[in-house]
Amino acid sequence: MTPTTKPTTGPLRSRVRLAAAAAALASGALVLSACSSGGGGGGGDKSQGPGADKNASANYSVGTKEDSAGPAPEVPGAKKGGTVGVLQRDAFVHLDPGQIYYNDMLANQMLYNRTLTSYKVDDKGKVKIVGDLATDAGTPSDGGKTWKFTLKDGLKFEDGSPITAKDVRWGIERLYADFETDGPQYIPQWLSGDGTAFRKALPDGPYKGAHLPASVLDTPDDKTIVFHFRQPHADTPFATAMPNIGAVKAEKDTRRKYDNAPFASGPYKVGEYKVGKSLTLVRNEHWDARTDPIRHQYADRFEISFGHQYADSTRRYLADQGADKNTLSFSNAVAPEMTEKVLGQADTKARRFVEIQPYVDYISFNMDRLKDVNVRKALAYAMPNGQILQQMGGATAGVVATNLLSPAMDGYRPTDPFRKKDKPAGDPEKARELLKAAGKEGQEIVYAYANTDIQQKVSVVVTQALERAGFKVQKKEIDSNTWRTAIAEVKNKFDIYRTSWGADWPVASTVVPPLFDGRQIADGSQNYGHLDNAAVNKEIDRINAIPDVKQAAPEWQKLADKILTEDVPGVPTFYNTQFSLWGSNLGGVRYQPVYGTVDPTGVYVK
């Protein structure tokens, strides 16, 4: 997930983090973006999050056909009826599932949109990828190049008409149209070509009667969808959980206007939408709980309003008066300046959580300019992770990072080659030792940073730490409006700069390749350190070809550690967290660890 630029196949992105003064940048892309414990009702702060100090593999698994059957397990104490209020800072840019990639909209679409597969989270925060519209998580053949999905019985749109394989095909083929630009593009690219080349296979989408050939996307009957990919993809069940791999009824597809009135397959449907102001979701009477292993339909409606800054929503949750008792936010974080007040108010303990998100902040090193690996290692040792995090909001904004992968990743191990846990303020002695051995004492570093209040403060602690380590620092303040473009230029004139990333799903295939594959170096790409190591590229291809994601997960961690310790294209600084608070009259609020947001699917009014 990058919370920064909009890549072609980027990660889940969090707009919450984009402009939060003291919170980390966390999108996105996903993306895909991604975990957490997130029990049924919050109940305490788990700032280390699951897997922060252990192997996270046990938190993720691929579910069975039985796991994919509905209904979802009842939430203890749940009741039907009432209205859930939702306070959001940013208006939703899209309701069309084909265009959704930011995590606030990802949380929202879970209420009205169903996908081929999705994530089932238990009361201990463990995640299974299960069939949603499909009967299971898919069946591979041909070495993982072909994937077959069978639709469940009893699936219906909001008008009561059945959902068939041709509706899923339509939902996928419309992604080839030129207006579908903002959502994830994994499946179309895997089917028809990298980058934007896939659009040539169906340039008008399905709107003029053309379809992908059966050799690419086959729907031999009303229940069956078969993908024929160009290469093996073991993580297909995760890609088919993205919001745009679902059903769209052709007769209701209004193309660009679909953003205002998507046709529901989930437990809720659009009641009233005032663009930029508010959205009301009401019950979809044709949704059948028996087909759905994930969602409930406890509340009568969700009333979502926009324009609420963090301080506004936090103040209202703290006061906990009137209708605000029945209110939450999908993605608004507790305002940093109100953190201590929230933590100190006893009645908030059962209605808050602090959870690790699948987003990581880094300081990237421009390897085209910093060619000596010992200089890069010295920078890594010197970087004051703890002080950077403190400027970003402290313990409720993140956790000091020790390696390139978030604890939210399957296969994560808490390796710490630069001793960040022991020395969160940096290790200037070790850095000086490396510089001296390299004959680079007094090395000048051009440090670029965005001209926001927070990044200006971060620049002070970074500069002081590097100077203590024997570097000379030349600071370059960049307009925040052009910041991301500036650092994503291959020929930029900077040595170090802040970057960030989040996985589209909890497998590091959506982290290591986009950040460290040398074949992806280009203006606007996410290989910010410009690492181009043939051995790394070869290993990326090897791991991508492993047919079992559980077997691949530890291999990604090994490769990430090798990159960090041998190539040193940057240093991770902190793992982002989500600090949420909600009204006291709501139950069933928990964390959605893949999206890094509140999970609304089991929320009820007490």
ZAMARFI-830041 format. One record per residue (C-alpha): residue in one letter; z, x, y. Coordinates in steps of 0.5 Angstrom, whole numbers, padded with zeros to 4 digits, always signed. Layout:
<atoms>
AZXY/...
</atoms>
This chain:
<atoms>
M+0000+0000+0000/T-0002+0003+0006/P+0002+0000+0012/T-0003+0004+0017/T-0010+0004+0016/K-0015-0001+0012/P-0018+0003+0006/T-0023+0000+0002/T-0019-0001-0004/G-0012+0001-0001/P-0005-0001-0002/L-0001-0007+0000/R+0001-0007+0007/S+0007-0009+0011/R+0006-0011+0018/V+0014-0012+0018/R+0014-0004+0018/L+0008-0003+0023/A+0011-0004+0029/A+0019-0004+0027/A+0022+0000+0032/A+0027+0003+0027/A+0024+0001+0021/A+0019+0005+0016/L+0012+0004+0016/A+0011+0000+0010/S+0004-0005+0009/G+0001-0006+0007/A-0005-0004+0002/L-0002-0005-0002/V-0002-0006-0002/L-0001-0005-0007/S+0002-0004-0006/A+0010-0002-0011/C+0023-0003-0016/S+0029-0007-0015/S+0035-0011-0018/G+0034-0017-0014/G+0039-0022-0018/G+0039-0029-0017/G+0043-0030-0010/G+0043-0023-0007/G+0050-0022-0007/G+0051-0015-0005/D+0048-0009-0002/K+0044-0004-0007/S+0041+0001-0002/Q+0039+0006-0008/G+0035+0001-0011/P+0033+0001-0019/G+0031+0007-0021/A+0033+0011-0015/D+0037+0016-0020/K+0034+0014-0026/N+0028+0013-0030/A+0025+0007-0027/S+0020+0005-0034/A+0025+0000-0037/N+0024-0004-0030/Y+0017-0006-0032/S+0013-0008-0038/V+0007-0012-0040/G+0009-0019-0043/T+0007-0023-0049/K+0004-0030-0049/E+0011-0033-0050/D+0013-0029-0044/S+0007-0033-0040/A+0008-0040-0042/G+0012-0045-0037/P+0016-0047-0035/A+0020-0042-0031/P+0027-0041-0033/E+0031-0045-0029/V+0035-0042-0023/P+0043-0043-0024/G+0045-0049-0019/A+0038-0051-0017/K+0037-0058-0014/K+0031-0061-0012/G+0030-0064-0005/G+0031-0061+0003/T+0027-0057+0007/V+0027-0049+0007/G+0025-0046+0014/V+0022-0039+0015/L+0022-0035+0021/Q+0017-0030+0021/R+0015-0025+0027/D+0008-0024+0026/A+0003-0030+0025/F-0001-0030+0019/V-0008-0027+0020/H-0010-0031+0013/L-0009-0036+0008/D-0015-0035+0004/P-0013-0031-0002/G-0019-0027-0002/Q-0017-0024+0005/I-0009-0023+0004/Y-0006-0016+0003/Y+0000-0016+0008/N+0006-0017+0004/D+0009-0023+0009/M+0002-0027+0007/L+0003-0024+0000/A+0010-0028-0001/N+0007-0034+0003/Q+0001-0035-0002/M+0006-0035-0008/L+0007-0042-0006/Y+0000-0045-0006/N-0004-0040-0010/R-0004-0038-0017/T-0008-0032-0020/L-0010-0030-0027/T-0004-0026-0028/S+0002-0025-0024/Y+0009-0022-0024/K+0015-0025-0028/V+0022-0022-0025/D+0028-0024-0029/D+0035-0024-0026/K+0036-0017-0027/G+0030-0015-0023/K+0026-0013-0029/V+0019-0014-0028/K+0014-0017-0033/I+0006-0018-0032/V+0005-0024-0035/G-0001-0029-0035/D-0001-0034-0030/L-0007-0038-0030/A-0009-0034-0036/T-0005-0035-0043/D-0003-0028-0043/A-0004-0021-0039/G-0011-0020-0042/T-0014-0017-0048/P-0018-0011-0048/S-0024-0008-0052/D-0029-0003-0052/G-0024+0002-0050/G-0021-0002-0044/K-0028-0003-0041/T-0028-0010-0043/W-0022-0015-0042/K-0022-0022-0044/F-0018-0028-0041/T-0017-0035-0043/L-0014-0040-0039/K-0008-0045-0040/D-0009-0052-0042/G-0007-0057-0036/L-0009-0053-0030/K-0010-0057-0024/F-0012-0056-0017/E-0009-0060-0011/D-0014-0066-0012/G-0012-0067-0020/S-0019-0064-0022/P-0018-0059-0028/I-0019-0051-0026/T-0024-0048-0031/A-0027-0041-0032/K-0033-0043-0027/D-0027-0044-0021/V-0025-0037-0023/R-0032-0034-0023/W-0033-0037-0016/G-0026-0034-0014/I-0029-0027-0016/E-0036-0028-0014/R-0034-0030-0007/L-0031-0023-0006/Y-0038-0020-0005/A-0040-0024+0001/D-0040-0020+0008/F-0034-0024+0011/E-0029-0023+0005/T-0027-0016+0008/D-0019-0016+0008/G-0017-0017+0001/P-0016-0012-0005/Q-0023-0010-0008/Y-0021-0007-0014/I-0024-0012-0019/P-0031-0013-0015/Q-0031-0005-0015/W-0030-0004-0022/L-0035-0009-0024/S-0041-0007-0019/G-0040-0001-0015/D-0035+0004-0011/G-0034+0003-0004/T-0038-0003-0001/A-0044-0002-0006/F-0041-0007-0010/R-0044-0012-0005/K-0051-0011-0007/A-0050-0014-0013/L-0049-0021-0010/P-0050-0020-0003/D-0049-0027-0001/G-0044-0029-0006/P-0045-0035-0010/Y-0047-0039-0004/K-0054-0039-0005/G-0054-0040-0013/A-0054-0033-0015/H-0049-0031-0020/L-0047-0024-0023/P-0050-0023-0030/A-0046-0025-0036/S-0046-0017-0038/V-0042-0016-0032/L-0038-0023-0031/D-0038-0028-0037/T-0035-0035-0037/P-0038-0037-0044/D-0034-0043-0044/D-0029-0047-0039/K-0023-0043-0042/T-0026-0036-0042/I-0027-0030-0037/V-0029-0024-0039/F-0030-0018-0035/H-0035-0012-0037/F-0032-0006-0032/R-0037+0000-0031/Q-0031+0005-0033/P-0024+0003-0037/H-0018+0001-0033/A-0012+0000-0037/D-0008-0003-0031/T-0013-0009-0031/P-0007-0014-0032/F-0004-0011-0025/A-0011-0012-0021/T-0012-0019-0024/A-0005-0021-0021/M-0008-0019-0014/P-0008-0025-0010/N-0016-0026-0010/I-0017-0026-0017/G-0016-0034-0018/A-0019-0040-0018/V-0023-0043-0012/K-0027-0050-0013/A-0034-0049-0010/E-0034-0056-0007/K-0028-0054-0003/D-0030-0047-0001/T-0031-0047+0007/R-0032-0040+0007/R-0029-0037+0013/K-0026-0044+0015/Y-0022-0043+0008/D-0017-0039+0012/N-0014-0045+0015/A-0014-0050+0009/P-0014-0046+0002/F-0015-0051-0004/A-0008-0050-0008/S-0007-0049-0015/G+0001-0047-0014/P+0007-0052-0013/Y+0005-0053-0006/K-0001-0054-0001/V-0002-0054+0006/G+0001-0060+0010/E+0000-0058+0017/Y-0003-0051+0020/K-0002-0050+0027/V-0006-0043+0028/G-0001-0038+0031/K+0004-0042+0031/S+0007-0046+0025/L+0005-0047+0018/T+0008-0053+0013/L+0007-0053+0006/V+0009-0059+0002/R+0009-0061-0005/N+0003-0061-0010/E+0004-0067-0014/H-0001-0064-0019/W+0002-0058-0020/D+0005-0058-0027/A+0011-0053-0028/R+0010-0053-0036/T+0004-0048-0034/D+0007-0044-0030/P+0012-0038-0032/I+0014-0036-0025/R+0015-0041-0020/H+0019-0047-0018/Q+0018-0053-0014/Y+0025-0055-0012/A+0025-0056-0004/D+0020-0061-0001/R+0017-0057+0004/F+0017-0050+0007/E+0017-0050+0015/I+0014-0043+0017/S+0014-0041+0024/F+0012-0035+0028/G+0014-0031+0034/H+0021-0029+0032/Q+0023-0022+0033/Y+0028-0019+0028/A+0034-0020+0033/D+0032-0027+0034/S+0032-0028+0027/T+0038-0024+0025/R+0042-0027+0030/R+0041-0034+0028/Y+0042-0032+0021/L+0049-0029+0023/A+0051-0035+0027/D+0049-0040+0021/Q+0049-0046+0025/G+0045-0053+0023/A+0038-0052+0020/D+0039-0045+0021/K+0043-0045+0014/N+0037-0047+0011/T+0033-0042+0013/L+0030-0035+0011/S+0025-0030+0012/F+0019-0027+0008/S+0019-0020+0011/N+0023-0020+0017/A+0028-0015+0017/V+0035-0015+0020/A+0035-0012+0027/P+0037-0005+0026/E+0041-0005+0032/M+0045-0011+0029/T+0046-0008+0022/E+0053-0006+0023/K+0055-0013+0025/V+0051-0016+0019/L+0055-0011+0014/G+0062-0012+0017/Q+0061-0020+0017/A+0064-0022+0011/D+0061-0028+0010/T+0054-0025+0009/K+0055-0021+0003/A+0053-0026-0002/R+0047-0028+0003/R+0044-0021+0004/F+0040-0015+0000/V+0038-0008+0001/E+0033-0006-0004/I+0028+0000-0005/Q+0021-0002-0003/P+0014+0001-0006/Y+0013+0005+0000/V+0014+0012+0002/D+0014+0016+0008/Y+0011+0023+0008/I+0010+0029+0013/S+0003+0031+0011/F+0001+0038+0012/N-0007+0040+0014/M-0009+0044+0008/D-0015+0046+0012/R-0011+0049+0017/L-0005+0051+0014/K-0008+0055+0008/D-0002+0059+0006/V+0002+0056+0001/N+0009+0059+0002/V+0008+0057+0010/R+0007+0050+0007/K+0013+0051+0002/A+0017+0053+0008/L+0016+0047+0012/A+0018+0043+0006/Y+0024+0046+0005/A+0026+0046+0013/M+0024+0038+0014/P+0030+0035+0016/N+0029+0028+0011/G+0036+0025+0013/Q+0036+0026+0020/I+0029+0023+0020/L+0031+0017+0016/Q+0037+0017+0021/Q+0032+0016+0027/M+0028+0011+0023/G+0035+0006+0022/G+0039+0010+0017/A+0041+0007+0010/T+0039+0000+0011/A+0032+0003+0013/G+0031+0008+0007/V+0033+0013+0002/V+0032+0020+0003/A+0026+0022-0001/T+0026+0027-0006/N+0019+0027-0009/L+0012+0024-0008/L+0013+0017-0012/S+0017+0012-0010/P+0023+0010-0015/A+0019+0003-0015/M+0014+0006-0019/D+0014+0006-0027/G+0015+0013-0030/Y+0019+0015-0024/R+0024+0021-0025/P+0029+0023-0020/T+0026+0030-0019/D+0028+0034-0013/P+0024+0041-0012/F+0026+0042-0005/R+0033+0040-0006/K+0033+0034-0001/K+0039+0031-0004/D+0044+0037-0003/K+0041+0039+0004/P+0038+0033+0007/A+0038+0036+0014/G+0033+0042+0011/D+0034+0049+0008/P+0033+0053+0014/E+0035+0060+0010/K+0030+0058+0005/A+0025+0057+0009/R+0026+0063+0013/E+0026+0067+0007/L+0019+0064+0005/L+0016+0066+0012/K+0019+0073+0012/A+0016+0074+0005/A+0009+0071+0007/G+0009+0075+0014/K+0009+0069+0018/E+0015+0069+0022/G+0014+0065+0028/Q+0008+0061+0025/E+0006+0056+0030/I+0006+0049+0028/V+0002+0044+0032/Y+0006+0037+0030/A+0002+0031+0032/Y+0006+0024+0033/A+0005+0017+0036/N+0008+0016+0043/T+0013+0011+0041/D+0020+0011+0042/I+0022+0012+0035/Q+0017+0017+0034/Q+0019+0021+0040/K+0026+0021+0037/V+0024+0024+0031/S+0020+0029+0034/V+0026+0032+0037/V+0030+0033+0030/V+0023+0035+0027/T+0022+0041+0032/Q+0029+0043+0032/A+0029+0044+0024/L+0023+0048+0024/E+0025+0052+0030/R+0032+0054+0026/A+0027+0056+0020/G+0023+0061+0024/F+0017+0056+0026/K+0014+0056+0033/V+0013+0048+0035/Q+0007+0046+0039/K+0008+0038+0040/K+0002+0034+0041/E+0004+0026+0043/I-0002+0022+0041/D-0003+0015+0044/S+0000+0010+0038/N-0006+0005+0039/T-0011+0011+0036/W-0006+0015+0032/R-0008+0013+0025/T-0015+0014+0027/A-0014+0021+0030/I-0010+0024+0024/A-0015+0021+0019/E-0020+0025+0022/V-0022+0031+0017/K-0023+0036+0023/N-0017+0034+0027/K-0013+0039+0030/F-0006+0038+0028/D-0002+0042+0023/I+0003+0036+0021/Y+0004+0029+0022/R+0007+0023+0019/T+0004+0019+0014/S+0006+0013+0009/W+0004+0009+0003/G+0005+0004-0002/A+0003+0002-0008/D-0001-0004-0010/W+0002-0005-0017/P+0008-0001-0020/V+0003+0004-0023/A+0002+0011-0020/S-0006+0010-0021/T-0005+0007-0014/V-0002+0013-0011/V-0004+0019-0013/P-0011+0018-0013/P-0012+0016-0006/L-0007+0021-0003/F-0009+0027-0007/D-0016+0026-0010/G-0021+0032-0007/R-0027+0027-0008/Q-0024+0022-0003/I-0024+0027+0003/A-0027+0023+0009/D-0026+0021+0016/G-0021+0015+0015/S-0019+0016+0008/Q-0012+0017+0006/N-0012+0024+0003/Y-0009+0026+0009/G-0007+0033+0007/H-0014+0035+0005/L-0012+0037-0002/D-0018+0039-0006/N-0016+0042-0013/A-0021+0041-0018/A-0015+0042-0023/V-0012+0036-0020/N-0018+0032-0020/K-0020+0033-0027/E-0012+0031-0029/I-0013+0025-0025/D-0019+0023-0029/R-0016+0024-0035/I-0010+0020-0034/N-0014+0014-0031/A-0017+0014-0038/I-0011+0013-0042/P-0011+0006-0045/D-0004+0005-0044/V-0001+0004-0037/K+0006+0006-0040/Q+0004+0012-0043/A+0000+0014-0037/A+0006+0013-0032/P+0010+0019-0034/E+0004+0023-0034/W+0003+0021-0026/Q+0010+0023-0025/K+0008+0030-0028/L+0002+0031-0024/A+0005+0028-0017/D+0011+0034-0018/K+0006+0039-0020/I+0002+0037-0013/L+0008+0037-0009/T+0011+0044-0012/E+0004+0048-0013/D+0000+0045-0008/V+0005+0042-0003/P+0000+0038+0001/G+0006+0035+0005/V+0013+0033+0004/P+0016+0026+0002/T+0021+0024+0007/F+0024+0017+0005/Y+0023+0011+0001/N+0023+0005+0005/T+0028-0001+0004/Q+0028-0008+0006/F+0034-0011+0009/S+0034-0018+0009/L+0039-0024+0011/W+0039-0031+0010/G+0042-0038+0011/S+0048-0040+0007/N+0046-0046+0005/L+0040-0043+0001/G+0040-0041-0006/G+0035-0038-0011/V+0034-0032-0006/R+0032-0026-0009/Y+0028-0020-0008/Q+0020-0019-0010/P+0020-0012-0012/V+0012-0011-0013/Y+0011-0014-0006/G+0017-0011-0003/T+0019-0018+0000/V+0024-0024-0001/D+0021-0028-0007/P+0021-0035-0005/T+0019-0038-0012/G+0026-0040-0014/V+0029-0042-0007/Y+0033-0049-0007/V+0037-0052-0001/K+0044-0053-0004/
</atoms>
